[in-house]
Amino acid sequence: MAEDTLTTTNAGIAAHGAERLPSVDVDTYNIELKDDDGFLGDRASKGAFQRMLDASRKPLRKTGDDPLGKKPTEEISKGALDEILNGDDVHAAALVHGAIEEFAQELAYVTGRFLKTKAWADTECIVVGGGFRQGRVGELAIARTDILLKSEGLKVDLVPIRFDPDEAGLIGCLHLAPSWIFEGHDSILAVDIGGSNIRCGVVETGWKKARDLSKASVWKVDLWRHAEDEPTREGAVKRLTKMLQGLIADAEKEGFKLAPFIGISCPGVINSDGTIEKGAQNLPGNWESSRFHLPRSLLEGIPTIGDHDTAILMHNDGVAQGLSEVPFMQDFERWGVLTIGTGLGNARFTNRKTKEKGKKAKEKDKDDKPSDKQKDKERKEKA
């Protein structure tokens, strides 16, 4: 009975944590690269930037010359740093720019290590998301890293994610669903689970405007900062279920045609049966237990949406955030995503194309293909 219930969470759609999705193949995700100092991702995280900025401030504090004042580095918001960069205090701006440069050097090194792995070979473009991407500091760090990579001769573009990182994971859940779901529905429910927050939303597909989902948007969000409440695992599931039920009621009241589908973005390695293998240590309780099955638990509280049985699909949070970029990555065959937050999320994709190759792939084929003059010369030599 438990096995039958388990299969109904994603009946008729892909497996949880699937390698093959409607628009892309997920070549790899959640790689944990190490060096002598530990995990490489720790060198290019939000915390790493704060440590770099704090290290630059430390000697200045001793002499009373810290242009950022007495406020602890971790309490300085992204918005405040942006104001400093655009402000009149050139010393404060220079201090922040120095940290950005140091961070970009580290991010370039870490990115280069990813590109040297077999799974990331021939990557043409990397999208950078996560909370650090928000604001001018993140944008400058990404742009500087792109320049550093190109100066090293690496033929890869590094670009900031287009959607708000807080919404990208929700929008990316659209790309977990099969396209037939969008024929009679204009929205889905999506869940983005993080170590500090759980964010649920009603995502409009924009299917009538753009079938590639490039016009998708988040209509409404319910945010819970669970880290402040320190709930049990069961308590978190109950709260999440209520959040989704509330969004269903709101969407129906507003006249949306919700698809009977819930996409879940969750940290860690997601097994095909819907359990979490590893990487969920920051979530409330033990989410890596073989006896815990989030999709099945949610299905018990939301067995139907509208007149149809609910289907639920869960994937890694880095994958989901990257999937929001699918419509804009069609000029590339192989591309990836790095999400800079508490850690460094990562995923690499290969676009599934049958009718038309991306622009860059076409250009490569054109360069590799012998010209008519070359063919004539070869024929004469053979004759």
C-alpha positions as CSV (number, residue, x, y, z in Angstrom):
1,M,0.0,0.0,0.0
2,A,2.8,2.4,0.9
3,E,4.5,1.7,-2.5
4,D,1.2,2.4,-4.4
5,T,0.7,5.7,-2.5
6,L,4.3,6.6,-3.2
7,T,3.9,6.2,-7.0
8,T,0.8,8.4,-7.2
9,T,2.8,11.4,-6.1
10,N,4.2,11.7,-9.6
11,A,2.0,9.5,-11.7
12,G,2.2,10.1,-15.4
13,I,5.2,12.5,-15.1
14,A,9.0,12.3,-14.6
15,A,10.6,10.8,-11.6
16,H,11.7,12.9,-8.6
17,G,15.2,14.3,-9.2
18,A,15.0,13.2,-12.8
19,E,17.9,13.4,-15.2
20,R,15.6,13.8,-18.2
21,L,13.1,16.7,-18.1
22,P,10.9,18.1,-20.8
23,S,13.3,20.7,-22.0
24,V,16.7,19.6,-20.8
25,D,18.8,16.7,-19.6
26,V,20.3,17.3,-16.1
27,D,23.9,16.1,-16.6
28,T,24.9,16.6,-13.0
29,Y,24.0,18.6,-9.9
30,N,25.1,19.2,-6.3
31,I,28.7,18.4,-7.1
32,E,30.8,18.8,-3.9
33,L,34.4,19.6,-5.0
34,K,37.1,19.7,-2.4
35,D,40.7,20.9,-2.0
36,D,43.1,20.8,0.9
37,D,41.1,23.6,2.7
38,G,37.8,21.8,2.4
39,F,34.7,22.3,0.1
40,L,35.4,24.6,-2.8
41,G,31.8,26.0,-2.5
42,D,32.7,27.5,0.8
43,R,35.2,29.8,-1.0
44,A,32.5,31.4,-3.1
45,S,29.5,31.7,-0.8
46,K,27.7,34.6,0.7
47,G,29.6,34.0,4.0
48,A,32.9,34.0,2.1
49,F,32.2,37.5,0.8
50,Q,31.4,38.7,4.3
51,R,34.6,37.2,5.6
52,M,36.6,38.9,2.9
53,L,35.0,42.3,3.6
54,D,35.5,41.8,7.4
55,A,39.2,40.9,6.9
56,S,39.7,44.2,5.0
57,R,38.0,46.1,7.8
58,K,39.9,44.5,10.7
59,P,43.2,46.5,10.5
60,L,41.2,49.7,9.9
61,R,39.2,49.2,13.0
62,K,42.3,49.1,15.2
63,T,43.3,52.6,13.9
64,G,39.7,53.9,13.9
65,D,39.8,54.4,10.1
66,D,37.1,51.9,9.1
67,P,34.9,53.9,6.6
68,L,32.0,51.5,7.3
69,G,31.9,52.4,10.9
70,K,31.3,50.1,13.9
71,K,28.4,48.0,12.4
72,P,29.3,44.3,12.2
73,T,29.9,43.1,8.6
74,E,27.1,40.5,8.8
75,E,24.6,43.2,9.7
76,I,25.3,45.3,6.7
77,S,22.5,44.6,4.2
78,K,23.0,44.2,0.4
79,G,21.0,47.5,-0.1
80,A,23.4,49.3,2.3
81,L,26.4,48.0,0.3
82,D,24.8,49.1,-2.9
83,E,24.4,52.6,-1.5
84,I,28.0,52.7,-0.4
85,L,29.1,51.7,-4.0
86,N,27.1,54.6,-5.4
87,G,27.8,57.1,-2.6
88,D,30.3,59.9,-2.1
89,D,32.5,58.2,0.4
90,V,35.2,56.9,-2.0
91,H,37.1,55.1,0.8
92,A,34.1,53.1,1.8
93,A,33.3,52.3,-1.9
94,A,37.0,51.3,-2.4
95,L,36.8,48.9,0.6
96,V,33.7,47.2,-0.9
97,H,35.3,47.1,-4.3
98,G,38.3,45.3,-2.9
99,A,36.1,42.6,-1.4
100,I,34.3,42.2,-4.7
101,E,37.6,41.8,-6.5
102,E,38.8,39.2,-4.0
103,F,35.5,37.3,-4.2
104,A,35.6,37.4,-8.0
105,Q,39.0,35.8,-8.0
106,E,37.8,33.0,-5.8
107,L,34.6,32.5,-7.8
108,A,36.7,32.4,-11.0
109,Y,38.9,29.7,-9.5
110,V,36.0,27.6,-8.3
111,T,34.2,28.0,-11.6
112,G,37.3,26.9,-13.4
113,R,37.5,23.8,-11.3
114,F,33.9,22.9,-12.2
115,L,34.7,23.4,-15.9
116,K,37.6,20.9,-15.6
117,T,35.3,18.1,-14.4
118,K,34.0,15.7,-17.0
119,A,30.4,16.5,-16.2
120,W,30.9,20.2,-16.9
121,A,33.0,19.8,-20.0
122,D,32.1,22.0,-23.0
123,T,29.9,24.3,-20.9
124,E,29.1,27.4,-23.0
125,C,27.2,29.6,-20.5
126,I,26.8,29.7,-16.7
127,V,23.9,31.5,-15.0
128,V,24.6,32.8,-11.5
129,G,21.7,32.9,-9.1
130,G,21.1,32.7,-5.4
131,G,20.7,35.5,-2.9
132,F,24.2,37.0,-3.5
133,R,23.2,37.8,-7.1
134,Q,20.7,40.4,-5.9
135,G,22.0,43.9,-5.9
136,R,25.0,45.8,-7.4
137,V,27.6,43.9,-5.4
138,G,26.6,40.6,-6.8
139,E,26.3,42.0,-10.4
140,L,29.8,43.5,-10.2
141,A,31.2,40.3,-8.8
142,I,29.6,38.2,-11.6
143,A,30.8,40.6,-14.3
144,R,34.3,40.7,-12.9
145,T,34.4,36.9,-12.7
146,D,33.3,36.7,-16.3
147,I,36.2,38.9,-17.3
148,L,38.7,36.9,-15.3
149,L,37.5,33.6,-17.0
150,K,37.8,35.1,-20.4
151,S,41.2,36.5,-19.7
152,E,42.3,32.9,-18.9
153,G,41.1,31.8,-22.3
154,L,38.0,30.0,-21.1
155,K,35.2,30.2,-23.7
156,V,32.3,30.5,-21.4
157,D,29.8,33.3,-20.6
158,L,29.0,34.1,-16.9
159,V,25.7,35.9,-16.6
160,P,23.3,36.9,-13.7
161,I,20.0,35.0,-13.5
162,R,17.2,37.0,-15.1
163,F,14.4,36.4,-12.6
164,D,14.5,37.6,-9.0
165,P,16.4,34.8,-7.2
166,D,13.6,34.7,-4.7
167,E,11.2,33.7,-7.5
168,A,13.5,31.8,-9.9
169,G,13.2,28.6,-7.9
170,L,9.4,28.8,-8.1
171,I,9.3,29.7,-11.8
172,G,11.8,26.9,-12.5
173,C,9.3,24.4,-11.2
174,L,7.2,25.0,-14.3
175,H,9.9,23.2,-16.3
176,L,9.5,20.0,-14.2
177,A,6.0,19.6,-15.5
178,P,5.1,18.0,-18.9
179,S,3.8,20.5,-21.4
180,W,0.4,18.9,-21.7
181,I,-0.4,20.1,-18.2
182,F,-0.4,23.7,-19.6
183,E,-3.0,23.1,-22.3
184,G,-6.0,23.5,-19.9
185,H,-4.4,25.4,-17.0
186,D,-2.8,28.8,-16.5
187,S,-0.9,28.3,-13.3
188,I,0.7,25.8,-10.9
189,L,1.7,25.6,-7.2
190,A,5.4,25.7,-6.5
191,V,7.5,25.3,-3.3
192,D,11.0,26.6,-2.7
193,I,12.5,25.1,0.4
194,G,15.6,26.6,1.9
195,G,17.6,26.4,5.1
196,S,16.1,29.5,6.5
197,N,12.8,30.0,4.6
198,I,10.1,28.1,2.9
199,R,8.5,30.0,0.0
200,C,5.3,28.8,-1.7
201,G,3.7,30.5,-4.7
202,V,1.2,30.4,-7.4
203,V,3.1,30.6,-10.7
204,E,1.4,31.9,-13.8
205,T,2.6,30.0,-16.9
206,G,2.1,32.8,-19.5
207,W,1.5,29.9,-21.9
208,K,-0.8,31.9,-24.2
209,K,1.8,34.6,-24.5
210,A,4.9,32.4,-24.9
211,R,4.9,28.6,-25.1
212,D,8.5,28.5,-24.0
213,L,7.4,29.8,-20.6
214,S,9.5,32.9,-20.9
215,K,6.5,35.1,-19.8
216,A,6.0,33.1,-16.6
217,S,5.5,35.1,-13.4
218,V,4.7,34.6,-9.7
219,W,1.2,35.8,-8.9
220,K,1.3,35.3,-5.1
221,V,3.8,34.2,-2.5
222,D,3.5,32.9,1.0
223,L,6.8,33.1,2.9
224,W,7.6,31.4,6.2
225,R,10.9,32.0,7.9
226,H,11.0,28.6,9.6
227,A,14.5,29.0,11.1
228,E,13.1,31.6,13.5
229,D,10.4,29.2,14.7
230,E,12.6,26.1,14.9
231,P,9.7,23.7,14.1
232,T,9.9,19.9,14.1
233,R,9.9,18.1,10.8
234,E,6.2,17.1,11.2
235,G,5.4,20.7,12.2
236,A,7.1,22.0,9.1
237,V,5.1,19.7,6.9
238,K,1.8,20.7,8.5
239,R,2.6,24.4,8.1
240,L,3.6,23.9,4.5
241,T,0.4,22.0,3.7
242,K,-1.7,24.9,5.2
243,M,0.3,27.4,3.1
244,L,-0.5,25.5,-0.1
245,Q,-4.1,25.0,0.9
246,G,-4.4,28.8,1.4
247,L,-2.9,29.5,-2.0
248,I,-5.3,27.1,-3.7
249,A,-8.2,28.9,-2.1
250,D,-6.8,32.3,-3.1
251,A,-6.1,31.2,-6.7
252,E,-9.6,29.6,-7.1
253,K,-11.2,32.8,-5.7
254,E,-9.2,34.9,-8.2
255,G,-10.4,32.6,-11.1
256,F,-7.1,30.9,-11.9
257,K,-7.2,27.4,-13.5
258,L,-4.6,25.7,-11.3
259,A,-3.0,22.6,-12.8
260,P,-3.2,19.5,-10.5
261,F,0.6,19.8,-10.1
262,I,2.9,20.9,-7.3
263,G,6.6,21.4,-8.1
264,I,9.0,21.3,-5.2
265,S,12.5,22.8,-5.1
266,C,14.5,21.3,-2.2
267,P,18.2,21.2,-1.1
268,G,20.1,18.0,-1.5
269,V,20.4,15.0,-3.7
270,I,16.8,13.9,-4.6
271,N,16.3,10.2,-5.1
272,S,13.9,9.0,-7.8
273,D,11.5,7.6,-5.2
274,G,11.1,11.1,-3.6
275,T,13.4,10.6,-0.6
276,I,16.4,12.8,0.1
277,E,19.8,11.1,0.0
278,K,21.9,13.9,1.5
279,G,22.3,17.7,1.6
280,A,19.2,18.5,3.7
281,Q,21.1,19.0,7.0
282,N,19.9,22.7,7.4
283,L,16.2,21.7,7.2
284,P,14.0,21.2,10.4
285,G,14.4,17.7,11.6
286,N,15.9,14.7,9.7
287,W,14.7,15.0,6.1
288,E,17.2,12.4,5.0
289,S,15.5,9.6,6.8
290,S,14.3,6.8,4.6
291,R,11.0,6.9,6.4
292,F,10.4,10.5,5.4
293,H,8.7,11.3,2.1
294,L,7.8,14.9,1.6
295,P,5.7,14.5,-1.6
296,R,3.7,11.7,0.0
297,S,3.1,13.7,3.2
298,L,1.8,16.7,1.1
299,L,-0.4,14.4,-1.0
300,E,-2.1,13.3,2.2
301,G,-3.2,16.9,2.9
302,I,-3.8,17.9,-0.7
303,P,-5.0,14.7,-2.5
304,T,-6.8,16.7,-5.3
305,I,-6.6,20.1,-6.9
306,G,-9.8,21.1,-8.6
307,D,-11.4,17.9,-10.0
308,H,-8.1,16.0,-10.6
309,D,-5.7,14.0,-8.5
310,T,-2.6,15.9,-7.4
311,A,0.7,15.1,-8.9
312,I,3.9,16.2,-7.1
313,L,7.4,16.4,-8.4
314,M,10.5,17.3,-6.4
315,H,14.0,18.3,-7.6
316,N,17.1,19.9,-6.3
317,D,16.9,23.7,-5.5
318,G,19.8,24.6,-7.7
319,V,18.3,22.6,-10.6
320,A,15.0,24.3,-10.2
321,Q,16.5,27.8,-10.1
322,G,18.5,27.0,-13.2
323,L,15.4,25.7,-15.0
324,S,13.9,29.2,-14.9
325,E,16.5,30.1,-17.5
326,V,15.6,27.4,-20.0
327,P,13.8,29.8,-22.4
328,F,16.8,32.1,-22.5
329,M,19.5,29.5,-23.0
330,Q,18.4,28.3,-26.4
331,D,21.5,29.8,-28.1
332,F,23.6,27.2,-26.2
333,E,23.7,23.5,-26.2
334,R,25.3,23.0,-22.8
335,W,25.0,25.4,-19.9
336,G,25.0,25.5,-16.2
337,V,23.9,27.3,-13.0
338,L,25.7,28.3,-9.9
339,T,23.6,29.6,-6.9
340,I,25.5,31.7,-4.4
341,G,23.9,31.6,-1.0
342,T,24.7,29.8,2.2
343,G,26.7,27.4,0.0
344,L,27.3,27.1,-3.7
345,G,24.5,25.2,-5.5
346,N,25.3,23.9,-9.0
347,A,23.8,22.1,-11.9
348,R,24.8,21.4,-15.6
349,F,22.2,21.0,-18.4
350,T,22.1,19.9,-22.0
351,N,19.3,21.3,-24.0
352,R,17.0,18.8,-25.7
353,K,16.7,19.9,-29.3
354,T,15.3,18.0,-32.2
355,K,14.4,20.6,-34.8
356,E,17.1,23.2,-34.4
357,K,20.5,23.6,-32.7
358,G,21.4,26.6,-30.7
359,K,23.2,29.5,-32.4
360,K,26.6,28.8,-30.9
361,A,26.3,25.1,-31.9
362,K,25.5,26.2,-35.4
363,E,28.5,28.5,-35.6
364,K,30.7,25.7,-34.4
365,D,29.3,23.3,-37.0
366,K,29.8,25.9,-39.6
367,D,33.5,26.4,-38.6
368,D,34.1,22.7,-38.5
369,K,32.3,22.0,-41.8
370,P,34.7,22.1,-44.9
371,S,34.0,24.8,-47.4
372,D,33.2,24.1,-51.1
373,K,36.7,25.3,-52.0
374,Q,38.2,22.9,-49.5
375,K,36.1,20.1,-50.9
376,D,37.2,20.9,-54.5
377,K,40.9,21.0,-53.4
378,E,40.5,17.6,-51.7
379,R,38.9,16.1,-54.8
380,K,41.7,17.4,-57.0
381,E,44.4,16.0,-54.7
382,K,42.7,12.6,-54.7
383,A,42.4,12.6,-58.5
